[in-house]
Amino acid sequence: MRDIATLAMVMTAVAAGCTSTSEMLRYAPEPGGEVGSPGPDEAVVLFLRSGLIGGAVVAHLFERSEDGRIEFFAVLTANTHVVRRVAPGRHVFAVTNEGVGFIEVHAEGGRIYPIVVAPRFGLVKARFALLSACPGTEKWKDVSGWFADGRRVELNERAARWWSEREADLTERINERWSDWQTDDDRVVIQAGDGATGLSGGAE
């Protein structure tokens, strides 16, 4: 009974969207900001997280290279976003908490690719999915509002220590799941032409 009660309290907190902060982050003093128009030799992948659900749990973001190396580049708490500038080409991103989720982006220079870090209910914690919020998707209409309401975040020195203690385990975990994800029917792949040329007003 105690285990059931504990699980119920956790699920209630997740559903209520209780907010959290992370000691591994530097938060911008004000919400919003500017993405800036990427030049022809770079693209922007914009990761957004609202505070509507699962706010008590943090999401850790990574990029997987072709040879299986993993780069830890962000933590998102409720109502935050991170701007990642990348070279044109194929990029694979992962999110972890209770599970591992992926998204593949074929980036084109000069475009912005919004991605929503969306909590899902797991066994005990919220797990996360990476979903396209590019023009033409259901979530595109919310992008400019989520960006305006969220604070930009960057990793701090504590994040480097956190990663050094977990790099081997998380690299193995992400790469194991990657092998399975490539054959998933529900995998998300963003094509080069899906990206936006701006975020103003939730439209290009």
Kinemage of the C-alpha trace (Angstrom):
@kinemage 1
@onewidth
@group {chain A} dominant
@subgroup {mainchain}
@vectorlist {calphas} color= white
{ca met a 1} P 0.000 0.000 0.000
{ca arg a 2} L 2.818 2.402 0.802
{ca asp a 3} L 4.344 1.869 -2.658
{ca ile a 4} L 0.982 2.541 -4.297
{ca ala a 5} L 0.516 5.726 -2.270
{ca thr a 6} L 3.999 6.941 -3.170
{ca leu a 7} L 3.380 6.267 -6.844
{ca ala a 8} L 0.077 8.144 -6.674
{ca met a 9} L 1.730 11.198 -5.128
{ca val a 10} L 4.457 11.225 -7.759
{ca met a 11} L 1.956 10.931 -10.603
{ca thr a 12} L -0.157 13.716 -9.103
{ca ala a 13} L 2.858 16.026 -8.903
{ca val a 14} L 3.812 15.234 -12.482
{ca ala a 15} L 0.297 15.832 -13.760
{ca ala a 16} L 0.011 19.092 -11.862
{ca gly a 17} L 3.051 20.478 -13.613
{ca cys a 18} L 5.020 21.302 -10.454
{ca thr a 19} L 7.963 23.373 -11.572
{ca ser a 20} L 11.618 22.688 -10.889
{ca thr a 21} L 15.003 24.267 -11.391
{ca ser a 22} L 18.368 22.640 -11.916
{ca glu a 23} L 21.668 23.413 -10.225
{ca met a 24} L 23.365 22.521 -13.519
{ca leu a 25} L 21.928 25.538 -15.345
{ca arg a 26} L 22.417 29.245 -15.819
{ca tyr a 27} L 19.033 30.854 -16.426
{ca ala a 28} L 18.550 34.000 -18.475
{ca pro a 29} L 17.279 36.827 -16.246
{ca glu a 30} L 14.197 37.383 -18.407
{ca pro a 31} L 12.034 35.089 -20.547
{ca gly a 32} L 12.055 35.205 -24.322
{ca gly a 33} L 15.041 36.701 -26.105
{ca glu a 34} L 16.044 36.321 -29.727
{ca val a 35} L 17.041 33.314 -31.758
{ca gly a 36} L 18.656 35.359 -34.506
{ca ser a 37} L 18.537 34.401 -38.154
{ca pro a 38} L 21.047 31.641 -38.915
{ca gly a 39} L 23.434 32.259 -41.784
{ca pro a 40} L 23.685 30.046 -44.870
{ca asp a 41} L 26.356 27.885 -43.250
{ca glu a 42} L 24.440 27.047 -40.076
{ca ala a 43} L 21.015 26.020 -38.830
{ca val a 44} L 19.338 26.455 -35.450
{ca val a 45} L 17.682 23.620 -33.579
{ca leu a 46} L 15.451 25.186 -30.944
{ca phe a 47} L 14.471 22.891 -28.058
{ca leu a 48} L 11.428 24.102 -26.114
{ca arg a 49} L 9.739 22.892 -22.972
{ca ser a 50} L 6.510 24.349 -21.631
{ca gly a 51} L 5.349 24.157 -18.030
{ca leu a 52} L 2.013 22.511 -18.739
{ca ile a 53} L 2.842 19.008 -17.500
{ca gly a 54} L 5.695 17.096 -15.876
{ca gly a 55} L 7.369 20.239 -14.570
{ca ala a 56} L 8.836 18.501 -11.527
{ca val a 57} L 11.168 16.377 -13.692
{ca val a 58} L 14.187 17.578 -15.688
{ca ala a 59} L 15.082 16.432 -19.203
{ca his a 60} L 18.693 15.837 -20.296
{ca leu a 61} L 19.555 16.435 -23.965
{ca phe a 62} L 22.335 14.877 -26.033
{ca glu a 63} L 23.596 14.685 -29.599
{ca arg a 64} L 24.782 11.359 -31.016
{ca ser a 65} L 27.482 11.395 -33.677
{ca glu a 66} L 27.754 8.853 -36.485
{ca asp a 67} L 30.455 6.919 -34.616
{ca gly a 68} L 28.372 6.629 -31.446
{ca arg a 69} L 29.990 9.418 -29.450
{ca ile a 70} L 27.551 11.267 -27.203
{ca glu a 71} L 27.655 14.977 -26.409
{ca phe a 72} L 25.698 16.261 -23.430
{ca phe a 73} L 24.569 19.790 -24.282
{ca ala a 74} L 21.466 20.788 -22.308
{ca val a 75} L 19.093 20.304 -19.409
{ca leu a 76} L 15.542 21.598 -19.720
{ca thr a 77} L 13.251 22.352 -16.817
{ca ala a 78} L 9.707 23.699 -17.109
{ca asn a 79} L 9.359 26.878 -19.193
{ca thr a 80} L 12.868 26.863 -20.633
{ca his a 81} L 14.486 26.599 -24.044
{ca val a 82} L 17.917 26.089 -25.541
{ca val a 83} L 19.262 27.287 -28.880
{ca arg a 84} L 21.659 24.849 -30.566
{ca arg a 85} L 23.509 26.030 -33.661
{ca val a 86} L 24.588 23.213 -35.963
{ca ala a 87} L 26.216 22.730 -39.346
{ca pro a 88} L 23.932 21.722 -42.210
{ca gly a 89} L 23.464 17.964 -42.462
{ca arg a 90} L 22.122 15.050 -40.437
{ca his a 91} L 21.912 15.340 -36.648
{ca val a 92} L 20.558 12.858 -34.107
{ca phe a 93} L 19.377 14.135 -30.731
{ca ala a 94} L 18.401 12.157 -27.656
{ca val a 95} L 16.527 12.919 -24.437
{ca thr a 96} L 16.791 10.848 -21.274
{ca asn a 97} L 15.085 10.448 -17.963
{ca glu a 98} L 13.257 7.205 -17.236
{ca gly a 99} L 13.634 6.223 -20.897
{ca val a 100} L 15.495 7.388 -23.996
{ca gly a 101} L 13.857 9.188 -26.902
{ca phe a 102} L 15.344 10.325 -30.230
{ca ile a 103} L 14.718 12.674 -33.098
{ca glu a 104} L 16.615 12.953 -36.384
{ca val a 105} L 17.043 16.323 -38.081
{ca his a 106} L 18.310 16.882 -41.617
{ca ala a 107} L 19.293 20.521 -41.225
{ca glu a 108} L 19.547 23.084 -44.000
{ca gly a 109} L 21.522 26.295 -43.610
{ca gly a 110} L 19.436 29.360 -42.783
{ca arg a 111} L 16.550 27.435 -41.213
{ca ile a 112} L 15.236 27.014 -37.662
{ca tyr a 113} L 13.964 23.625 -36.455
{ca pro a 114} L 11.745 23.874 -33.348
{ca ile a 115} L 11.532 20.705 -31.269
{ca val a 116} L 9.250 20.223 -28.277
{ca val a 117} L 10.535 18.236 -25.309
{ca ala a 118} L 7.235 16.631 -24.315
{ca pro a 119} L 6.738 14.760 -21.020
{ca arg a 120} L 4.992 11.420 -21.111
{ca phe a 121} L 3.904 9.362 -18.119
{ca gly a 122} L 6.403 6.645 -17.202
{ca leu a 123} L 6.219 4.010 -14.486
{ca val a 124} L 7.335 6.366 -11.703
{ca lys a 125} L 8.781 9.463 -13.398
{ca ala a 126} L 7.802 11.463 -16.447
{ca arg a 127} L 9.606 10.214 -19.529
{ca phe a 128} L 10.128 12.430 -22.549
{ca ala a 129} L 9.614 12.440 -26.292
{ca leu a 130} L 11.176 14.789 -28.850
{ca leu a 131} L 8.501 16.052 -31.237
{ca ser a 132} L 8.718 18.252 -34.304
{ca ala a 133} L 7.128 21.688 -33.933
{ca cys a 134} L 8.075 22.825 -37.440
{ca pro a 135} L 5.621 24.661 -39.726
{ca gly a 136} L 2.804 22.355 -40.752
{ca thr a 137} L 2.727 20.487 -37.429
{ca glu a 138} L 0.076 20.873 -34.748
{ca lys a 139} L 2.572 22.383 -32.304
{ca trp a 140} L 3.898 25.086 -34.653
{ca lys a 141} L 1.189 27.541 -33.585
{ca asp a 142} L 2.475 27.404 -29.982
{ca val a 143} L 6.186 27.851 -30.680
{ca ser a 144} L 6.407 31.640 -30.524
{ca gly a 145} L 4.384 31.726 -27.286
{ca trp a 146} L 6.440 29.004 -25.615
{ca phe a 147} L 9.624 30.770 -26.668
{ca ala a 148} L 8.414 34.135 -25.341
{ca asp a 149} L 7.359 32.624 -21.999
{ca gly a 150} L 10.440 30.442 -21.456
{ca arg a 151} L 13.902 31.347 -20.208
{ca arg a 152} L 16.989 30.459 -22.185
{ca val a 153} L 19.330 28.145 -20.301
{ca glu a 154} L 22.976 27.111 -20.559
{ca leu a 155} L 24.945 24.417 -18.767
{ca asn a 156} L 27.263 25.479 -15.952
{ca glu a 157} L 30.308 23.898 -14.317
{ca arg a 158} L 28.240 21.457 -12.257
{ca ala a 159} L 26.911 19.976 -15.474
{ca ala a 160} L 30.435 19.052 -16.554
{ca arg a 161} L 30.975 17.157 -13.308
{ca trp a 162} L 27.577 15.450 -13.621
{ca trp a 163} L 28.471 14.269 -17.138
{ca ser a 164} L 31.940 13.045 -16.202
{ca glu a 165} L 30.392 10.751 -13.584
{ca arg a 166} L 27.761 9.333 -15.946
{ca glu a 167} L 29.248 9.504 -19.436
{ca ala a 168} L 30.117 5.818 -19.782
{ca asp a 169} L 26.742 4.533 -18.529
{ca leu a 170} L 24.643 7.003 -20.511
{ca thr a 171} L 26.644 6.497 -23.691
{ca glu a 172} L 26.003 2.767 -23.498
{ca arg a 173} L 22.335 3.278 -22.692
{ca ile a 174} L 21.720 5.750 -25.515
{ca asn a 175} L 23.551 3.650 -28.109
{ca glu a 176} L 21.685 0.495 -27.107
{ca arg a 177} L 18.340 2.254 -27.513
{ca trp a 178} L 19.484 3.835 -30.797
{ca ser a 179} L 19.786 0.407 -32.403
{ca asp a 180} L 16.135 -0.320 -31.580
{ca trp a 181} L 14.849 3.163 -32.459
{ca gln a 182} L 15.976 2.949 -36.079
{ca thr a 183} L 13.271 0.337 -36.714
{ca asp a 184} L 10.535 2.001 -34.628
{ca asp a 185} L 7.373 2.751 -36.568
{ca asp a 186} L 6.849 6.003 -34.628
{ca arg a 187} L 10.337 7.454 -35.019
{ca val a 188} L 10.418 11.161 -35.868
{ca val a 189} L 12.590 12.430 -38.734
{ca ile a 190} L 12.599 16.141 -39.645
{ca gln a 191} L 13.483 16.818 -43.275
{ca ala a 192} L 15.598 19.780 -44.378
{ca gly a 193} L 12.707 21.681 -45.951
{ca asp a 194} L 10.555 21.380 -42.814
{ca gly a 195} L 12.471 24.121 -41.003
{ca ala a 196} L 11.187 27.656 -40.480
{ca thr a 197} L 12.854 30.879 -41.598
{ca gly a 198} L 11.648 32.747 -38.474
{ca leu a 199} L 9.471 32.492 -35.393
{ca ser a 200} L 7.589 35.787 -35.515
{ca gly a 201} L 3.938 35.324 -34.694
{ca gly a 202} L 4.181 31.541 -34.807
{ca ala a 203} L 4.577 31.635 -38.585
{ca glu a 204} L 7.311 32.002 -41.131
